[in-house]
Amino acid sequence: MMKVSVIVPVYNVEKYLRECIDSLLSQTEPFYEILLVDDGSKDNSGAICDEYAAQHDSVRVVHKRNAGLGMARNTGLDNITGEYVAFVDSDDYLAPDWLEMMTRTLRETGTDMCKSGFQRVQDDGTVFYRTDYADEVFAGEGARSAFAPRLLGSLPDKKDSLEMCVWGVLYSVEPIREQGLRFLSEREILSEDLPFNIAYLQHANGACTTSYIGYHYRSNSASLTRSYRADRFERSCHFYREMSRTLKELGYDEQTQNRFDRLFFVYIKACVSQESRAVSGHGAKQSLENIRRICRDELIAKIVTTYPIRKLGLKQRVFVYMLQLRAAWLLYLLANKGII
């Protein structure tokens, strides 16, 4: 039996928490330990964690002051004792054979990291989106040179990206312990998952993807981008600059940077999209000014000038051209029609 620890950050999820924990306890190959990190929940989540810990020897609980998802995962890493680790969000759940299939793949490939596809599900379990991967092995240096870049996005003329998320992944703990790897706070940087994975893959002995799907990611298809954040653009730019600096320091090439540039366009599209009346609640004057500010930004101007736009698919190519032309009115109209 491979000693696998699972870290479950918990915050105000009493509605879903039992389903999550039950799916872990129902695995055909049981987890060595389940660590529930209660990140200062204000609902009944903490009590539910204590209940399961009292009933199951494999379940432990750490209660802490609220500090966010990344810090909760770090608390988990500080307390696990297994040789392998998986991260499961507390409103998600696993198919019964998830761990069995993932550990089998790691044994067969001899790699440190295995990434599976997943299903997006609504509250009632209805699947509305699937992410599938091929069975691929990136041995040795391939983890750093071929696998890691795909987490940053697709090439301009391809769709070959891998999700940057840490959930739905099984990791060997050895590189984490040897390098002292930890998550950044999502309160300081837009995505804590991508920097962690890029850092991990610099030291992994290999990575793989599997065509097996057993992770169920809970989300609402109607509200994936329906929340307004006034600082979304600033945070996106900060994330871009920090990750670009890291990639340069690690010696990644222009092609890898192009992958990340394309991902950045997705973030900028979300910044424009949220300026629709339905999301922002702003009048046209305020939203137009915000979109103009995005179009005029020096970082945006630099990227759209140097990026091989013509290699993009039609929809993304048109969006980037509109940024380049600073077509704020057109972007605003398309945002309100739900096209972008």
N, C-alpha and C positions, 0 to 999 in steps of 0.2 A: 504493500500500500504506500503510495506517495503521500507524504505528510503535507496536506494542502490546507492553508489558512484562508479564510474568506473574511474580508473587511467590509462591514456594512455601515456606512455613515447614516445616522438617523436624525431627522429633524422634522417634527410636526407631521408625521405620516401615519397616524393611528388608523386611518381608513384602509391603508394598503399593507401595513407592516406584517401582519400575521400571514398574509398570502406569501410575502417575500420569504419570511423565516421558514414557513412550512415547506416551501419549495426547496430550501437548502437541506432541511432535515429529511426530505423524501428522496434524496439522491440515491441512485443504485450503487454508487461508490461514495460513501459518506465523507464529508469534509473532516479533516483531523481536528480542526477547531473553527468555530464561528465567533468572530469578535464584533459585537454590536457597539458602535461608538455613538452614544447619545449626546448630540451636540447642543445641549441646553434646550431640549424640546419643551414647549409650553403646554402641549396637549398631553394625552395619555401615553405617548410613545415610550417614555422612560419606564413607566410601570409595566408596559407590555414586554419590554426588554428584560426587566427583572423577573417577570413571570416565567419566560422561557429559560432564563439562566438557572432558575430554581428547579426546573423540571428536566433539564438536559445537561449532562456533564460536559458535552462538547461546546456548549454555548457560554460565552463570557460577556460581561458588559463593562464598559468604561463610561462614566458620566463626566462630562466636562462643560465648561462655559462655552457658549456659542462663539465660534470663530470662523465658520464657513466650511464648505465641503473639503477643500484642499487640506486644511489644518486637521479636520476630522480623520482624513485618510492618513495623515502623518502620525496622529495618535495611534491609529491602528498599526502602522508599521513599527512603532516604538514598542508594541506589546505582543506581537505575534511570535510564535515559536516554530512555525512550519518551515518546510524547505521550499514550498511554492506558495504563491498568493494570488488570489482573485479579488477583484473589487466588484461588489454588487450594490447598485443604488437601491434604497429601501422601498421604493415604490415599484420596482421591477421584480421579475421572478424568472426562475429557470425551469426548463424541461427536466424531467427526472433523470435523464441520462447525460446531462450536460457535463458534469465532472468526469464521468466515465469516458466519454468521447474525447474530452480535452486532454486528460492525462494519457490516454492511449496514443493520441497524436504526438504528444511531446516525447513519449518513449520511442515511438517509431522513427521520429525525425531526429532525435538527439539534440534538439534546439532548446534555447532558454525561454522562448516566448511563442505562444500560439494565439492567434486571433481568429475568432469565429464571426460569422455573419449574425444578423439579429432580425427580429420582427418588431415593428412598431405596432403597439396595440392600444385600443381605447379602453375605457374603464370596464366595459363588459367583456373584454378579451378579444374583441373583433380586430383582426389584423388588417391594417390599411396600407402597410408598406413593408417591403422586405429588402434587406441588403445581403446579397450573396457574394461569396468569394470562391475562387477556384482553390483546389488543393495545390499549394505551392510551397516550396522550401527554399529559404534564402540562407544557405550555409555560410558559416564563418563570417568573413568580411561582407558578405552579401546583406547581412542584417543592417549594417551601417550604410553601405553604398547603394543598395537597391530597395530594401524594404522601407527604411526611414524616409527617403524622399517622397514616397507615395503617400505617407501620412500628411504631407504638406499640401497635397492637392494633385490634380492631374496635369499632364503636359498640355500645352496649348491646343494641340490637335488630337488629343486622346481623352478617353474617360477611364483612367487607370488608377484613380485615387483609392486609398483605404481610409476608413474612418479613424480619426485621431483619438477616439475615446479609449479609456483604460478599462471600462466595463466590457464584459464579453471577451476578456483576455485572461490567459493563465501565464503567470510569470515565474521563473526561477527567482528565488529570493537572494541567491548568492551575489549577483551584480549589485543589487540594491544595498546589501549590507557592506560589501567591499568598498563601494564608492560613496556610501552615505547618502544615497539619493532620496530626495524628499520632494513633495509637491510645493509649488508656489501657491500663494493665496489668490483665489479668483477675484478677491476684492481689490487686488493690486494689478492683476493682469487678466486679460479677457478670457483666456483658456488655460487652465492649469494642466490639462491632460497632455497637450502637445509637447510642451517643454519637458515633461517627465519622460514621455516615450522617446523623444529624440535623445535625451541624456542616457536613458537605459540602453538604447541600441548601439551606442558608442562602445559598450562593454559586453554586449551579449555574444555568445558563441554561435548564434544563429537565430532565425525567427521563421515562422511559418504561418500560413493561413489554411483554414479548413472549410470545405464546402458544407460541413455540418452546421445547422442552425438550431440553437436551443435557448438563446437569450431573448427574453421578452421585455422590450423597452416600452414603458407606459408613457404615452403622450396623447395630446388631443390634436387631431389633424386640422381642426378649425382654428387653433390658437397657437400654432407653433411660432409665429412671428407677430403676435397680436398685442404685445406689450410695448409701451413706449419708454425709452430711456433717453433722457436728455443728454447724457454723456456718452452715448453709444459710439459716435464718430471719434471722439477724443480717445476713448479706450481702444478702439480698433486700430487707430494710428499708433498708439503707444505699443500695442501688442506687435504690430507689424515691424516697428523699428527695433524692438528688443529681439524678436526672433530672427530678423535679418542680420543683426549684429552677431547673434549666436551662430548662425549658419556660416557666416564669413569666418569666424574664429575657428570653427570646426573644419574648415577647408572645403565646404561644399561649393559646387560649380554654378555657373550661370543657369544651366538647365534646371537645377534644383531651385534656384531663386525664382525662376519663371513659374514653377509649380506653386510656390508660396504666393507670388503675385496674383495668380489666378484665384487662389483661395481668398486673398484680400478683396478682390472684386466682389466676391459673394458677401463679404462683410459690409462693403460699401453699398451694395444693393439693398441690404437690410436697413442700412441707415437712411437711404432714400425712401424705401417702402414704408417705413414707420412715420413718414411725414404726411401720409394720407390723413384726411379728416377723421376717418373711422378709428384710426389708431392714436393719433396725436391729440385730436380735439382742437387743434390750432386752426386759425383762419388762414386763408390763402397767403396773406402778406407774410406772416411769420414762417410758414412752411417753405415758401419760396426763398426767403432769405436764408433759411437753414440749408436748403439744397444748393443755393448759389455759393454759400460758404464752403460746402464740400467740393463743388466744381472748381473753385478758385484756389483751393489748398495746394501749396507747393509740392507736397508729397504726391498727391493725386496727379498733378500735372507732370511730374517727373516720371511716374510709373507708366501712364498712358502714352507718354512720348517714346519710351524705350521698349515697351512690351510688343511682341509680334501679334498684334490684334487680328490680322487677316487669317491667322491659323485657328481662331476660335470658331465655335459654332455660331449660327446666325443670331440667335437671341442674345447670347452674351456679347457677341461682336457689336451688335447694335447698341447695347447698353454702354459699352466702353467708349464707343464713338460719341455717344451723347455726352458722356463725361468730358471727353476731349474737346467737344464743341461748346461745352458749358451750356447745354440746352436745358436750363432749369425748368422752364415752363413745360416743356414736353415731358421731362422726367416727373414733374408734379402731376400732370394729367394722367400719365400711365400708372403712377402710384395709386391715384384715386380710383382708377378702373381695375385695380388689382392685377395688372399685367406685370408689374415689377414690385 
